[in-house]
Amino acid sequence: MSETITAEIADEPGLRPAVEERDRVSRKASSIEMQGLHKRFGRDTVALDGVDLDIQAGEFFTLLGPSGCGKTTLLRILAGLEEPDDGSLVVGGKNVTEVPPHRRSVNTVFQSYALFPHLSVRENLAFGLKMRGLSAHERNAKVDEIARFIKLGDLVERRVDQLSGGQRQRIALARALVCEPDVLLLDEPLSALDAGLRSQLQVELLRVQKRLGMTFVFVTHDQDEAMVMSDRIAVLNGGNIQQVGAPRDVYERPVNAFVARFMGHDNLYPISAREGERLTTALGTLTVEDAGDGDLLLIRPETLDLLPGEAAGDNHLTATVAERLYRGSHAEFRLEIGDTSLQATVSNRGRHLPEVGDTVTVTVAPEDLVTLSE
């Protein structure tokens, strides 16, 4: 990592072009291949149920799902902290299924940071290097280098118990990177931080990953965090992968109702009748661009627009405003169409917003309507 870090420090503040990033990735990052991974705890708890997953070299890949879905178990198997009951794990072309943790070129940043509070930051950063037999001179050189890269300033000489949560997170990241792993695993490392600092460190972490070109595997249950940071996302539930794809594809084109509900606020309605591209639901009849063969219609709240009064036309529905929540940049509405509710999110854009009790016309473009199955 030394040459890479030195080059990137010289390149600050900008990032290198994508082509150069991929050239560096091909030289140093590792791909990950999982085939048929099974893991059971006790008789009744299936943590992983035959997971097949390929992660590309140099990718920021996120495992996303609710508590108990299997994402942390999968991360622990990658780290070597758990052994699968069946299946194989290949990292950088090498089968590491039975390789112990200390012999894998994989490091982990934990949610708790796992720093040594009685040691200085420098001693924390140098600990793994010392275990690998590097001399004091080599350890100090690498610590100074990673400190410059992560922009730790004078923090390296301070005690860990003198640091804030955000500073500790950066130290934990630096300690994981200083040993130059091929893959970095991150187990919800930002979850204990407040919203503002969390948002700031999301960007910082993403920039570090792009500059290094290293393979990052990130675990979170936060949908917004996953969409901001990831090249691709795997959504898990019940030990199975539900969908893998780029954030936009997973959000805008979910493959089933679970992914649609988990990835954000949703309006899901059973399709009661079909006539070509015209689908009938409890809301009324709507025209879609691609009818597909699903039995549910998904309407994301932000794809709806609200017009004052009643208006006729294709994909125009008359509704009554039942609730309005003002959130500054946007407003959230609960609308009623007959006995059916519809959620809408509308950008304020300096315009007048309808009030509770107003009659409005709801419109949606055919290309924004998605059909899927339960």
C-alpha positions in Angstrom: 0.0 0.0 0.0 3.0 2.3 0.5 3.3 3.4 -3.1 -0.4 3.9 -3.5 -0.8 6.0 -0.4 2.2 8.2 -1.3 0.8 8.8 -4.8 -2.7 9.6 -3.4 -1.3 12.1 -0.9 0.5 13.9 -3.7 -2.8 13.8 -5.7 -4.9 15.5 -3.0 -7.4 17.0 -3.0 -8.9 15.4 -6.1 -9.5 11.8 -7.0 -7.9 10.0 -10.0 -10.0 9.3 -13.1 -12.0 6.1 -13.1 -9.8 4.4 -15.7 -6.7 4.8 -13.5 -8.7 3.6 -10.5 -9.5 0.4 -12.3 -5.9 0.0 -13.4 -4.8 0.1 -9.8 -7.6 -2.1 -8.7 -6.5 -4.9 -11.1 -3.1 -4.9 -9.5 -4.0 -5.0 -5.8 -7.6 -5.7 -5.0 -9.2 -9.1 -4.5 -12.5 -10.5 -5.8 -14.7 -12.7 -3.6 -16.6 -15.8 -4.7 -19.1 -17.5 -2.4 -20.8 -20.7 -3.5 -23.5 -22.6 -1.6 -22.7 -21.1 1.9 -24.8 -22.7 4.6 -24.7 -21.9 8.3 -27.0 -23.2 11.0 -27.0 -22.4 14.8 -28.6 -25.1 16.8 -31.4 -27.1 15.3 -33.8 -24.4 14.3 -31.8 -21.3 13.4 -30.8 -21.1 9.8 -28.4 -18.1 9.4 -27.4 -18.8 5.8 -29.3 -21.0 3.4 -27.2 -21.6 0.3 -25.7 -18.2 -0.4 -24.1 -17.7 -3.9 -22.5 -14.3 -4.4 -19.6 -12.8 -6.4 -18.0 -9.5 -5.4 -15.7 -7.7 -7.9 -12.2 -6.6 -7.1 -12.2 -3.0 -6.0 -15.9 -2.8 -5.3 -17.7 -1.1 -2.5 -20.2 -3.9 -1.8 -22.9 -3.7 0.9 -24.8 -6.5 2.6 -28.1 -5.0 3.6 -31.0 -6.4 5.5 -33.0 -6.5 8.8 -31.6 -7.9 12.0 -31.3 -11.6 11.9 -31.2 -11.8 8.0 -27.7 -13.4 7.9 -25.5 -10.4 6.9 -23.3 -10.4 10.0 -22.9 -14.2 9.8 -21.8 -13.8 6.2 -19.3 -11.1 7.2 -17.9 -13.3 10.0 -17.4 -16.2 7.6 -15.5 -13.9 5.3 -13.3 -12.8 8.2 -12.7 -16.5 9.3 -14.5 -15.9 12.6 -17.2 -18.5 11.7 -16.9 -21.6 9.6 -19.7 -22.5 7.1 -21.4 -25.8 7.5 -21.2 -26.2 3.7 -20.1 -24.3 0.7 -16.9 -22.6 -0.4 -15.3 -19.2 -0.1 -12.6 -17.9 -2.6 -10.8 -14.6 -2.1 -8.4 -13.4 -4.8 -8.5 -16.8 -6.5 -7.6 -18.7 -3.4 -9.9 -21.0 -1.5 -9.9 -19.8 2.1 -12.9 -21.7 3.4 -10.8 -23.5 6.0 -8.0 -20.9 6.3 -7.8 -19.4 9.8 -8.3 -15.6 10.3 -4.7 -14.7 10.8 -3.7 -16.2 7.5 -6.3 -14.3 5.4 -5.5 -11.0 3.9 -8.7 -9.7 5.3 -9.2 -7.1 8.1 -12.3 -6.0 9.9 -13.6 -2.7 11.3 -16.1 -3.5 14.0 -19.1 -1.5 15.3 -17.4 -1.2 18.7 -14.0 -0.1 17.0 -12.2 -2.7 19.2 -9.4 -0.3 20.1 -7.1 -0.7 23.1 -8.0 2.2 25.4 -4.7 1.9 27.5 -2.6 2.4 24.4 -1.9 5.5 22.4 -3.2 5.9 18.9 0.2 5.2 17.5 0.5 2.0 19.5 -3.0 1.0 18.4 -2.1 1.5 14.7 1.2 -0.3 15.1 -0.2 -3.3 17.0 -0.9 -5.5 14.0 2.4 -4.6 12.4 4.2 -5.6 15.6 2.5 -9.0 15.6 3.7 -9.5 12.0 7.3 -8.9 13.1 8.0 -5.5 11.6 10.8 -3.5 13.3 10.1 -0.4 15.3 11.4 1.8 12.4 9.2 0.0 9.8 6.2 0.3 12.1 6.6 4.0 12.7 7.1 4.7 9.0 3.8 2.9 8.1 1.9 4.5 11.0 3.1 8.0 9.9 2.1 7.2 6.3 -1.4 6.0 7.1 -1.9 8.9 9.5 -1.1 11.3 6.7 -3.5 9.5 4.3 -6.4 9.4 6.7 -5.5 13.0 7.8 -5.2 12.2 11.5 -3.0 15.2 12.3 -1.6 15.1 15.8 -4.1 12.4 17.0 -1.4 9.7 16.6 0.3 10.8 19.9 -2.9 11.0 21.9 -4.5 8.3 24.1 -7.6 6.5 22.6 -9.7 7.4 25.7 -9.2 11.1 24.8 -10.9 10.8 21.4 -14.4 11.4 20.2 -16.5 8.8 18.6 -15.8 10.1 15.1 -12.1 10.2 15.8 -12.1 6.6 17.1 -13.9 5.5 14.0 -11.1 7.0 11.8 -8.5 5.3 14.0 -10.2 1.9 13.7 -10.2 2.4 9.9 -6.6 3.4 9.8 -5.6 0.4 12.0 -7.4 -1.9 9.6 -5.7 -0.3 6.5 -2.2 -0.1 7.8 -1.7 -3.9 7.5 -2.5 -3.7 3.8 -5.3 -6.2 3.5 -6.7 -7.3 0.1 -10.3 -7.0 1.5 -11.7 -4.7 4.2 -14.8 -5.8 6.1 -16.9 -3.2 7.9 -19.5 -4.3 10.4 -21.8 -1.3 10.9 -18.9 0.9 11.9 -21.0 4.2 11.8 -24.1 3.0 13.6 -23.1 4.5 17.0 -22.5 8.0 15.6 -25.0 10.9 15.5 -26.7 11.7 12.2 -24.5 14.6 11.2 -21.1 12.9 11.9 -22.4 9.7 10.4 -23.2 11.5 7.1 -19.8 13.2 7.1 -17.9 9.9 7.7 -19.9 8.1 5.0 -18.4 10.4 2.4 -15.0 10.2 4.0 -15.0 6.4 4.0 -16.2 6.2 0.4 -13.4 8.6 -0.7 -10.8 6.5 1.1 -12.1 3.3 -0.6 -12.1 4.9 -4.1 -8.5 6.3 -3.6 -7.2 2.9 -2.5 -9.1 0.9 -5.0 -9.5 -1.8 -2.3 -12.4 -4.2 -2.0 -14.8 -3.1 0.8 -17.6 -5.3 2.1 -19.9 -3.2 4.3 -22.7 -4.5 6.6 -25.6 -2.2 7.4 -29.3 -2.2 8.1 -29.6 1.4 7.0 -31.1 1.7 3.5 -30.0 5.3 2.9 -26.4 4.5 4.0 -26.3 1.6 1.6 -27.6 3.6 -1.3 -25.1 6.5 -0.7 -22.0 4.4 -0.4 -22.3 1.3 -2.5 -21.3 0.2 -6.0 -23.7 -2.7 -5.5 -26.0 -4.0 -2.8 -27.1 -7.5 -1.8 -30.4 -7.5 0.1 -30.7 -10.4 2.5 -33.7 -11.9 4.3 -34.0 -15.2 6.2 -30.5 -16.3 5.2 -31.2 -15.9 1.5 -30.2 -13.2 -1.0 -33.3 -11.5 -2.4 -31.6 -9.2 -4.9 -28.2 -8.0 -6.0 -27.7 -4.9 -8.0 -26.7 -1.2 -8.2 -28.5 1.0 -5.6 -30.7 2.6 -8.2 -31.8 -0.7 -9.7 -32.6 -2.2 -6.3 -34.6 0.8 -5.2 -36.4 1.6 -8.5 -36.8 -2.0 -9.8 -37.1 -4.3 -6.8 -37.7 -8.0 -7.6 -40.2 -8.7 -4.9 -42.4 -7.1 -2.2 -39.8 -7.7 0.5 -37.2 -5.6 -1.3 -39.7 -3.0 -2.2 -40.8 -2.5 1.4 -37.3 -2.7 2.9 -35.8 -0.2 0.5 -38.1 2.6 1.3 -41.7 3.9 1.7 -43.9 2.0 -0.7 -47.4 1.9 -2.1 -48.2 -1.7 -3.0 -51.5 -2.7 -4.4 -52.8 -6.1 -5.7 -53.6 -6.1 -9.4 -57.2 -7.2 -9.9 -57.5 -7.0 -13.7 -55.2 -6.5 -16.7 -55.8 -5.3 -20.2 -52.5 -5.0 -22.0 -50.6 -2.2 -20.3 -53.6 -1.1 -18.3 -53.8 -2.5 -14.8 -56.7 -2.2 -12.4 -56.1 -1.8 -8.6 -58.0 -0.4 -5.6 -56.8 3.0 -6.7 -58.3 2.7 -10.2 -57.0 1.9 -13.6 -53.4 2.9 -14.4 -51.3 2.6 -17.6 -47.8 1.2 -17.1 -44.8 1.1 -19.5 -44.1 -2.6 -18.8 -46.9 -4.7 -17.4 -44.7 -7.7 -16.6 -46.3 -10.7 -15.0 -46.3 -9.6 -11.3 -49.4 -9.6 -9.2 -48.6 -6.3 -7.3 -48.2 -2.8 -8.5 -45.5 -0.6 -6.8 -45.8 3.2 -6.7 -42.9 5.0 -5.0 -44.2 8.1 -3.1 -41.7 10.4 -4.7 -42.8 9.5 -8.3 -46.3 11.1 -7.6 -47.2 14.7 -8.4 -50.1 16.6 -6.9 -52.2 19.1 -8.9 -54.8 21.3 -7.3 -58.5 20.3 -7.8 -59.7 17.7 -10.2 -58.3 17.0 -13.6 -59.0 14.3 -16.2 -56.4 12.3 -18.1 -54.5 9.1 -18.3 -53.0 8.2 -14.9 -54.9 11.0 -13.2 -56.6 10.1 -9.9 -58.7 12.3 -7.7 -57.8 12.2 -4.0 -58.4 13.9 -0.7 -55.5 15.0 1.5 -55.9 13.1 4.8 -52.5 14.0 6.4 -49.6 16.3 5.7 -46.1 16.2 7.3 -43.9 19.2 6.5 -40.2 18.2 6.5 -38.5 21.3 5.2 -37.1 20.3 1.8 -40.2 18.1 1.1 -43.6 17.3 2.5 -45.2 13.8 3.0 -48.9 13.3 2.3 -51.3 10.5 3.1 -54.0 10.7 0.5 -57.4 8.9 0.3 -58.9 7.6 -2.9 -62.2 6.0 -1.9 -61.3 3.6 0.9 -57.7 3.3 -0.2 -54.7 5.2 1.1 -51.7 6.4 -0.9 -48.5 7.9 0.3 -46.9 10.8 -1.6 -43.6 12.7 -1.1 -43.5 16.1 -2.8 -40.6 18.6 -3.1 -41.5 22.0 -1.7 -39.7 24.0 -4.4 -41.1 27.2 -2.9 -44.6 26.4 -4.1 -47.9 26.3 -2.2 -48.7 22.9 -0.7 -52.2 21.5 -0.4 -53.8 21.4 3.0 -55.5 18.6 4.9 -59.0 18.2 3.4 -58.1 19.6 0.0 -59.1 17.7 -3.2 -56.1 17.1 -5.5 -55.3 15.2 -8.6 -52.5 12.6 -8.3 -50.5 11.9 -11.4 -47.7 9.4 -12.1 -45.7 8.5 -15.3 -46.2 5.0 -16.8 -42.5 4.4 -16.6 -42.4 4.9 -12.8 -44.9 2.1 -12.2 -43.4 -1.3 -11.4 -45.1 -4.7 -11.2 -43.7 -7.4 -8.9 -44.6 -10.5 -6.9 -44.9 -11.1 -3.2 
